[in-house]
């Protein structure tokens, strides 16, 4: 199950990134990071947090949506700013 989740996450991440679908990326990060924490796979959380920080479009979208609870969780719990 773990390998399938990691592969599925990467495929969805690439798809949503290519389409600039930032709300879906936030949801994907939210649910995936929850599972990764439960499985003590926090390196994946760090990897994707870095991808967010390095994506200027995503970071601009985040700054425009600070009123969104899921965005605030992403910022506060994953160190995205």
N, CA, C and O atoms as a GROMACS GRO file, in nm:
protein
  324
    1UNK      N    1   0.082  -0.120   0.000
    1UNK     CA    2   0.000   0.000   0.000
    1UNK      C    3   0.086   0.126   0.000
    1UNK      O    4   0.054   0.222  -0.069
    2UNK      N    5   0.194   0.126   0.075
    2UNK     CA    6   0.278   0.245   0.087
    2UNK      C    7   0.337   0.283  -0.048
    2UNK      O    8   0.332   0.400  -0.086
    3UNK      N    9   0.393   0.188  -0.119
    3UNK     CA   10   0.455   0.217  -0.248
    3UNK      C   11   0.351   0.272  -0.346
    3UNK      O   12   0.379   0.366  -0.421
    4UNK      N   13   0.233   0.213  -0.344
    4UNK     CA   14   0.126   0.259  -0.433
    4UNK      C   15   0.088   0.403  -0.399
    4UNK      O   16   0.062   0.483  -0.489
    5UNK      N   17   0.083   0.436  -0.270
    5UNK     CA   18   0.048   0.572  -0.231
    5UNK      C   19   0.154   0.672  -0.277
    5UNK      O   20   0.121   0.779  -0.328
    6UNK      N   21   0.280   0.637  -0.258
    6UNK     CA   22   0.389   0.725  -0.300
    6UNK      C   23   0.384   0.748  -0.451
    6UNK      O   24   0.396   0.861  -0.497
    7UNK      N   25   0.365   0.642  -0.527
    7UNK     CA   26   0.358   0.655  -0.673
    7UNK      C   27   0.236   0.737  -0.714
    7UNK      O   28   0.246   0.823  -0.802
    8UNK      N   29   0.123   0.710  -0.652
    8UNK     CA   30   0.001   0.785  -0.684
    8UNK      C   31   0.018   0.932  -0.652
    8UNK      O   32  -0.025   1.019  -0.728
    9UNK      N   33   0.080   0.961  -0.537
    9UNK     CA   34   0.102   1.100  -0.499
    9UNK      C   35   0.188   1.172  -0.603
    9UNK      O   36   0.156   1.284  -0.643
   10UNK      N   37   0.294   1.108  -0.647
   10UNK     CA   38   0.383   1.172  -0.746
   10UNK      C   39   0.312   1.198  -0.878
   10UNK      O   40   0.329   1.304  -0.938
   11UNK      N   41   0.232   1.103  -0.922
   11UNK     CA   42   0.158   1.120  -1.047
   11UNK      C   43   0.060   1.236  -1.034
   11UNK      O   44   0.053   1.323  -1.121
   12UNK      N   45  -0.016   1.237  -0.924
   12UNK     CA   46  -0.112   1.346  -0.903
   12UNK      C   47  -0.041   1.480  -0.886
   12UNK      O   48  -0.088   1.581  -0.938
   13UNK      N   49   0.071   1.482  -0.815
   13UNK     CA   50   0.147   1.605  -0.795
   13UNK      C   51   0.190   1.663  -0.931
   13UNK      O   52   0.173   1.782  -0.957
   14UNK      N   53   0.244   1.577  -1.015
   14UNK     CA   54   0.288   1.623  -1.147
   14UNK      C   55   0.171   1.675  -1.230
   14UNK      O   56   0.183   1.777  -1.298
   15UNK      N   57   0.060   1.606  -1.224
   15UNK     CA   58  -0.058   1.647  -1.300
   15UNK      C   59  -0.110   1.782  -1.252
   15UNK      O   60  -0.132   1.873  -1.332
   16UNK      N   61  -0.131   1.795  -1.121
   16UNK     CA   62  -0.184   1.921  -1.067
   16UNK      C   63  -0.085   2.036  -1.084
   16UNK      O   64  -0.126   2.149  -1.107
   17UNK      N   65   0.043   2.008  -1.074
   17UNK     CA   66   0.144   2.112  -1.094
   17UNK      C   67   0.141   2.160  -1.239
   17UNK      O   68   0.146   2.280  -1.266
   18UNK      N   69   0.133   2.066  -1.332
   18UNK     CA   70   0.131   2.102  -1.474
   18UNK      C   71   0.008   2.187  -1.507
   18UNK      O   72   0.012   2.268  -1.600
   19UNK      N   73  -0.099   2.169  -1.432
   19UNK     CA   74  -0.223   2.243  -1.458
   19UNK      C   75  -0.243   2.360  -1.361
   19UNK      O   76  -0.349   2.423  -1.360
   20UNK      N   77  -0.141   2.389  -1.282
   20UNK     CA   78  -0.150   2.498  -1.183
   20UNK      C   79  -0.275   2.487  -1.097
   20UNK      O   80  -0.337   2.588  -1.064
   21UNK      N   81  -0.311   2.365  -1.061
   21UNK     CA   82  -0.430   2.341  -0.979
   21UNK      C   83  -0.388   2.342  -0.831
   21UNK      O   84  -0.378   2.237  -0.768
   22UNK      N   85  -0.364   2.461  -0.781
   22UNK     CA   86  -0.310   2.476  -0.646
   22UNK      C   87  -0.405   2.430  -0.536
   22UNK      O   88  -0.358   2.375  -0.436
   23UNK      N   89  -0.536   2.452  -0.549
   23UNK     CA   90  -0.626   2.399  -0.445
   23UNK      C   91  -0.615   2.246  -0.430
   23UNK      O   92  -0.617   2.193  -0.319
   24UNK      N   93  -0.602   2.177  -0.543
   24UNK     CA   94  -0.589   2.032  -0.536
   24UNK      C   95  -0.452   1.991  -0.480
   24UNK      O   96  -0.441   1.890  -0.411
   25UNK      N   97  -0.349   2.069  -0.508
   25UNK     CA   98  -0.218   2.042  -0.450
   25UNK      C   99  -0.221   2.058  -0.299
   25UNK      O  100  -0.159   1.980  -0.226
   26UNK      N  101  -0.292   2.159  -0.251
   26UNK     CA  102  -0.306   2.177  -0.106
   26UNK      C  103  -0.376   2.057  -0.045
   26UNK      O  104  -0.331   2.004   0.057
   27UNK      N  105  -0.484   2.012  -0.107
   27UNK     CA  106  -0.555   1.894  -0.057
   27UNK      C  107  -0.467   1.770  -0.061
   27UNK      O  108  -0.464   1.691   0.033
   28UNK      N  109  -0.397   1.753  -0.170
   28UNK     CA  110  -0.308   1.638  -0.184
   28UNK      C  111  -0.202   1.638  -0.075
   28UNK      O  112  -0.176   1.535  -0.013
   29UNK      N  113  -0.143   1.753  -0.050
   29UNK     CA  114  -0.041   1.763   0.055
   29UNK      C  115  -0.103   1.738   0.192
   29UNK      O  116  -0.042   1.672   0.276
   30UNK      N  117  -0.220   1.789   0.213
   30UNK     CA  118  -0.290   1.771   0.342
   30UNK      C  119  -0.309   1.624   0.374
   30UNK      O  120  -0.272   1.578   0.482
   31UNK      N  121  -0.367   1.551   0.282
   31UNK     CA  122  -0.399   1.411   0.308
   31UNK      C  123  -0.276   1.320   0.302
   31UNK      O  124  -0.264   1.227   0.382
   32UNK      N  125  -0.187   1.346   0.210
   32UNK     CA  126  -0.066   1.264   0.200
   32UNK      C  127   0.022   1.282   0.323
   32UNK      O  128   0.075   1.185   0.377
   33UNK      N  129   0.038   1.406   0.367
   33UNK     CA  130   0.126   1.429   0.482
   33UNK      C  131   0.069   1.364   0.608
   33UNK      O  132   0.144   1.320   0.695
   34UNK      N  133  -0.063   1.360   0.619
   34UNK     CA  134  -0.124   1.291   0.732
   34UNK      C  135  -0.085   1.144   0.733
   34UNK      O  136  -0.046   1.090   0.837
   35UNK      N  137  -0.096   1.080   0.618
   35UNK     CA  138  -0.060   0.937   0.609
   35UNK      C  139   0.090   0.919   0.632
   35UNK      O  140   0.130   0.826   0.702
   36UNK      N  141   0.172   1.006   0.574
   36UNK     CA  142   0.317   0.994   0.592
   36UNK      C  143   0.357   1.010   0.737
   36UNK      O  144   0.448   0.941   0.784
   37UNK      N  145   0.293   1.099   0.808
   37UNK     CA  146   0.322   1.114   0.950
   37UNK      C  147   0.288   0.986   1.026
   37UNK      O  148   0.364   0.943   1.113
   38UNK      N  149   0.175   0.926   0.993
   38UNK     CA  150   0.132   0.802   1.060
   38UNK      C  151   0.230   0.688   1.033
   38UNK      O  152   0.246   0.598   1.116
   39UNK      N  153   0.296   0.692   0.917
   39UNK     CA  154   0.388   0.586   0.879
   39UNK      C  155   0.534   0.625   0.903
   39UNK      O  156   0.625   0.555   0.859
   40UNK      N  157   0.554   0.737   0.971
   40UNK     CA  158   0.690   0.786   1.001
   40UNK      C  159   0.774   0.802   0.875
   40UNK      O  160   0.890   0.761   0.870
   41UNK      N  161   0.713   0.862   0.773
   41UNK     CA  162   0.779   0.887   0.645
   41UNK      C  163   0.789   1.037   0.620
   41UNK      O  164   0.752   1.086   0.514
   42UNK      N  165   0.839   1.109   0.720
   42UNK     CA  166   0.839   1.255   0.714
   42UNK      C  167   0.933   1.311   0.607
   42UNK      O  168   0.920   1.428   0.573
   43UNK      N  169   1.024   1.233   0.555
   43UNK     CA  170   1.112   1.281   0.448
   43UNK      C  171   1.031   1.321   0.326
   43UNK      O  172   1.068   1.415   0.254
   44UNK      N  173   0.920   1.252   0.300
   44UNK     CA  174   0.835   1.288   0.188
   44UNK      C  175   0.768   1.424   0.213
   44UNK      O  176   0.753   1.503   0.120
   45UNK      N  177   0.730   1.451   0.335
   45UNK     CA  178   0.670   1.580   0.368
   45UNK      C  179   0.770   1.691   0.340
   45UNK      O  180   0.737   1.791   0.278
   46UNK      N  181   0.892   1.672   0.385
   46UNK     CA  182   0.997   1.772   0.362
   46UNK      C  183   1.024   1.791   0.213
   46UNK      O  184   1.043   1.904   0.166
   47UNK      N  185   1.026   1.682   0.138
   47UNK     CA  186   1.052   1.689  -0.006
   47UNK      C  187   0.946   1.774  -0.077
   47UNK      O  188   0.979   1.860  -0.158
   48UNK      N  189   0.819   1.750  -0.044
   48UNK     CA  190   0.712   1.822  -0.112
   48UNK      C  191   0.698   1.965  -0.059
   48UNK      O  192   0.654   2.054  -0.133
   49UNK      N  193   0.732   1.988   0.066
   49UNK     CA  194   0.734   2.125   0.118
   49UNK      C  195   0.837   2.208   0.042
   49UNK      O  196   0.812   2.324   0.011
   50UNK      N  197   0.950   2.149   0.011
   50UNK     CA  198   1.053   2.218  -0.068
   50UNK      C  199   1.003   2.247  -0.209
   50UNK      O  200   1.030   2.354  -0.263
   51UNK      N  201   0.932   2.151  -0.268
   51UNK     CA  202   0.877   2.173  -0.402
   51UNK      C  203   0.781   2.291  -0.403
   51UNK      O  204   0.778   2.370  -0.497
   52UNK      N  205   0.702   2.302  -0.296
   52UNK     CA  206   0.609   2.414  -0.287
   52UNK      C  207   0.688   2.545  -0.278
   52UNK      O  208   0.658   2.641  -0.349
   53UNK      N  209   0.786   2.548  -0.191
   53UNK     CA  210   0.866   2.670  -0.172
   53UNK      C  211   0.937   2.714  -0.300
   53UNK      O  212   0.957   2.833  -0.321
   54UNK      N  213   0.973   2.619  -0.383
   54UNK     CA  214   1.046   2.648  -0.507
   54UNK      C  215   0.955   2.676  -0.626
   54UNK      O  216   1.003   2.703  -0.736
   55UNK      N  217   0.825   2.671  -0.605
   55UNK     CA  218   0.729   2.695  -0.712
   55UNK      C  219   0.671   2.836  -0.692
   55UNK      O  220   0.583   2.856  -0.609
   56UNK      N  221   0.720   2.931  -0.769
   56UNK     CA  222   0.679   3.071  -0.753
   56UNK      C  223   0.529   3.090  -0.771
   56UNK      O  224   0.466   3.165  -0.696
   57UNK      N  225   0.471   3.023  -0.869
   57UNK     CA  226   0.328   3.034  -0.892
   57UNK      C  227   0.247   2.985  -0.773
   57UNK      O  228   0.149   3.047  -0.733
   58UNK      N  229   0.288   2.873  -0.718
   58UNK     CA  230   0.220   2.816  -0.602
   58UNK      C  231   0.234   2.909  -0.482
   58UNK      O  232   0.138   2.932  -0.409
   59UNK      N  233   0.353   2.962  -0.460
   59UNK     CA  234   0.376   3.052  -0.348
   59UNK      C  235   0.292   3.180  -0.362
   59UNK      O  236   0.238   3.230  -0.264
   60UNK      N  237   0.281   3.232  -0.483
   60UNK     CA  238   0.196   3.350  -0.505
   60UNK      C  239   0.050   3.317  -0.476
   60UNK      O  240  -0.020   3.397  -0.413
   61UNK      N  241   0.006   3.201  -0.519
   61UNK     CA  242  -0.131   3.159  -0.492
   61UNK      C  243  -0.154   3.148  -0.342
   61UNK      O  244  -0.258   3.191  -0.292
   62UNK      N  245  -0.060   3.089  -0.270
   62UNK     CA  246  -0.071   3.076  -0.124
   62UNK      C  247  -0.086   3.213  -0.060
   62UNK      O  248  -0.174   3.232   0.025
   63UNK      N  249  -0.004   3.309  -0.100
   63UNK     CA  250  -0.011   3.445  -0.043
   63UNK      C  251  -0.146   3.510  -0.069
   63UNK      O  252  -0.192   3.594   0.009
   64UNK      N  253  -0.209   3.473  -0.180
   64UNK     CA  254  -0.340   3.529  -0.214
   64UNK      C  255  -0.456   3.459  -0.142
   64UNK      O  256  -0.569   3.507  -0.146
   65UNK      N  257  -0.428   3.347  -0.078
   65UNK     CA  258  -0.534   3.267  -0.016
   65UNK      C  259  -0.507   3.239   0.133
   65UNK      O  260  -0.531   3.129   0.183
   66UNK      N  261  -0.457   3.339   0.201
   66UNK     CA  262  -0.427   3.323   0.343
   66UNK      C  263  -0.553   3.311   0.429
   66UNK      O  264  -0.544   3.278   0.547
   67UNK      N  265  -0.669   3.338   0.371
   67UNK     CA  266  -0.794   3.323   0.444
   67UNK      C  267  -0.846   3.179   0.440
   67UNK      O  268  -0.947   3.148   0.503
   68UNK      N  269  -0.777   3.091   0.368
   68UNK     CA  270  -0.815   2.950   0.355
   68UNK      C  271  -0.753   2.870   0.469
   68UNK      O  272  -0.631   2.875   0.489
   69UNK      N  273  -0.835   2.798   0.543
   69UNK     CA  274  -0.786   2.722   0.659
   69UNK      C  275  -0.680   2.619   0.620
   69UNK      O  276  -0.582   2.602   0.692
   70UNK      N  277  -0.700   2.550   0.508
   70UNK     CA  278  -0.604   2.448   0.466
   70UNK      C  279  -0.470   2.511   0.427
   70UNK      O  280  -0.365   2.452   0.450
   71UNK      N  281  -0.475   2.629   0.370
   71UNK     CA  282  -0.352   2.700   0.336
   71UNK      C  283  -0.278   2.738   0.464
   71UNK      O  284  -0.156   2.725   0.472
   72UNK      N  285  -0.352   2.784   0.563
   72UNK     CA  286  -0.288   2.823   0.690
   72UNK      C  287  -0.226   2.702   0.760
   72UNK      O  288  -0.119   2.714   0.820
   73UNK      N  289  -0.292   2.588   0.753
   73UNK     CA  290  -0.233   2.466   0.810
   73UNK      C  291  -0.104   2.432   0.736
   73UNK      O  292  -0.004   2.396   0.798
   74UNK      N  293  -0.107   2.442   0.605
   74UNK     CA  294   0.012   2.415   0.525
   74UNK      C  295   0.127   2.506   0.567
   74UNK      O  296   0.240   2.462   0.582
   75UNK      N  297   0.097   2.633   0.586
   75UNK     CA  298   0.199   2.728   0.626
   75UNK      C  299   0.250   2.698   0.767
   75UNK      O  300   0.371   2.692   0.789
   76UNK      N  301   0.161   2.680   0.859
   76UNK     CA  302   0.199   2.664   0.999
   76UNK      C  303   0.261   2.528   1.032
   76UNK      O  304   0.354   2.521   1.112
   77UNK      N  305   0.210   2.423   0.972
   77UNK     CA  306   0.259   2.290   1.006
   77UNK      C  307   0.372   2.242   0.918
   77UNK      O  308   0.447   2.152   0.957
   78UNK      N  309   0.387   2.300   0.799
   78UNK     CA  310   0.489   2.254   0.706
   78UNK      C  311   0.598   2.358   0.682
   78UNK      O  312   0.690   2.334   0.604
   79UNK      N  313   0.587   2.471   0.749
   79UNK     CA  314   0.692   2.574   0.736
   79UNK      C  315   0.696   2.640   0.601
   79UNK      O  316   0.802   2.685   0.556
   80UNK      N  317   0.581   2.647   0.536
   80UNK     CA  318   0.574   2.712   0.405
   80UNK      C  319   0.546   2.860   0.430
   80UNK      O  320   0.446   2.896   0.492
   81UNK      N  321   0.634   2.946   0.383
   81UNK     CA  322   0.609   3.089   0.395
   81UNK      C  323   0.690   3.167   0.295
   81UNK      O  324   0.682   3.290   0.291
   0.00000   0.00000   0.00000
